[in-house]
Amino acid sequence: MGEEGKDVMSCGRMEKKIMVYVDGRLKEGERLEMEKHLSTCAACRVRVNEFRAVNVLLDDLPMIEPSAAFDIRMQARVAAEPAKQSWWTWFAPSPRVAFAASMLLLAAVWIGSRRPETSLNASEVEKINQNMPVLENFDVLSNFAPLTDLPQPVQAEEGSDTNQNQQM
């Protein structure tokens, strides 16, 4: 922490603000903080001096003036660019979109207007409800194939039954 309780500028923060500092566009407080850091960090001072040297070299280059027709050509190229379309243009009528929407509407109306094939009256519903326990077990009653794989029960003699009952 610095004397005023602020963090001392790190080299990473310094790197992000070098160009703004070199161009003289930093706020007064940030400029003072940068200069304080530069007084203690030789690597950052070298980096700032490199950017200043590049700026001097760029300032020495001659300014290239565009030709008189440049502005006219540029405006013509901009005018030739297609205008950006908003997302609302997707909803613009087109034959494919109109056909797809009409088919979707037709299918929805057709499905909604169909009546059920058979309608049950109250007595039929009551009959189904009465037979529900039988219907729930219908799969067990209708398929006896697993029972054919079971071995035949052994016929026990009457005397052996009494022996088994005595052992228990």
QUIGIRA-V882212 format. One record per helix or strand. SS is the DSSP state (a for helix, b for strand). FROM is the first residue (numbers start at 1). TO is the last residue. Records with the same first field share a line. If there is no record, write none. Layout:
SS: FROM-TO + FROM-TO
This chain:
a: 11-22 + 28-40 + 42-60 + 70-80 + 87-91 + 95-113 + 122-130 + 132-136 + 138-142 + 145-148 + 158-167
